[in-house]
Amino acid sequence: MTTSYEALKAHLATIGDLQSALALLSWDQETQLPPGAAESRARQMSTLSRLQHEIFTGDETALLLEKAAHDLNGADYASDEASLIRVVQQDYELATKIPAAHVAEMTHQESLAHHVWAEARANNDFKKFLPALERIMELKRQEADYLGYVETPYDALLNQYERGMTTAQVKAIFDAHRPALVELIAAINAAPQVDDAVLHRNFDIGKQRDFGLKMIEAYGFDFKRGVQAISVHPFCTSFSINDVRITTRFEDSFLNPALFGMMHEAGHGMYEQGVAQNLEGSPLASGTSLGVHESQSRMWENIVGRSREFWVWALPQLREVFPQQLEGVSLDDFYKAINTVKRSFIRVEADEATYNLHIILRFEIEQELLNGTLKPADLPEVWNSKFTEFFGITPPTDTLGVLQDVHWSAGLVGYFATYALGNLLSVQYYEQALKAHPNLPNEISQGKFDTLRQWLNENIHQHGRKFTAAELTQRVTGGAIDPTPYMRYLKTKFSAVYGL
Ligand code: ZN
């Protein structure tokens, strides 16, 4: 006899398969879709999105949820059963607030906007992107109204990526470390600058790729259950715990984008691959929030990948691949070069010290866009003046300014804040791992990453979406999201690099 819980799981698995198919079409769109297919792909994705939404928001889901919740009443909060019911009830509540027609329209607009944005970005032509952006912002405002909020429309959108978090909470966290961040960057700017010319030599792309793949394989990204491809904007997606896709991009005269980008996306990928197998095919089989997800990518990219210990092990190997480019470059030179702090225009290339300022800028702009106090047409001007205020430099083009990110064209509004939260969480979690395993730095200097990865598996990955970011952080650290450890980490690291 099928229990009510098994019936619910089977129903959700069907919806999950539709979601996976949609994600596969999206992956294909980002990695190899010919430009002429934009319209047809937009239609196909819109259809799948509508079907998935219709089935999920239908009466059957409500009925199955109700029965399973009744039968499993009193189950342990952390059990698979109670967690699935709790999380899906919340998903259902959010999804039923948005009409199917709105979801289809959103998906269609996003798919069209993607190519318009890519062209506008390539040609520094904001006006070309403006109508699509206006339409998307209009739809997002409508979406916030459908979802409902107490204080500000931004709350409704933020809640989709960081369940339970409010704009006011994020603002408090940002306010608590912004002054110290500005102060640190000013001190670094006043110090003798680090020479990072070594990273800008000519690096064969094929060799970069092979070296990067070797590094992330050592980290523990499982290529039997994962694939890497190339895209304009690197990302990670998954169609199953056992099918995780990551992308990267290459520059032949700059080592960082591909190398650290691969470490970053592998961090996301290992999170997805690390979810407990018994959650496979269920809505719990994914990372719990974007902030927690980003904590994993940042940990592998920065705390591990930009540590001196890591390069004790990796530099001799990189030197074998690029002997001429690295001739006469010491470990100290290289370590300083990859930890250069520079006020720069592009967020994805920003260093650890300036990164969160890029996010705080977007966080403020997005709220104004949603509140209607800022019109999309005025964006380039507002972006540039805010950027100048924050960083003391002005983007010379919109390509290097307001057009740089894919997010708005993809309808991802309320998303940026999670990147900064991820930075903060990465250090909070790493400090706990280090407490449990004080020998971690020594292991990293020998190219051993199992202890760290297994600690992450056990404490974070395996739970999937069972706990919210706040619940998980409480379990792991005994406290809430807190910028103090991150600022302590930055100050220690960059005081040494810059002799502050
Ligand atoms: Zn990321």
Boltz pocket constraint, residues with backbone or C-beta under 6 A from the ligand:
constraints:
  - pocket:
      binder: B
      contacts: [[A, 264], [A, 268], [A, 293], [A, 294], [A, 297]]
      max_distance: 6.0
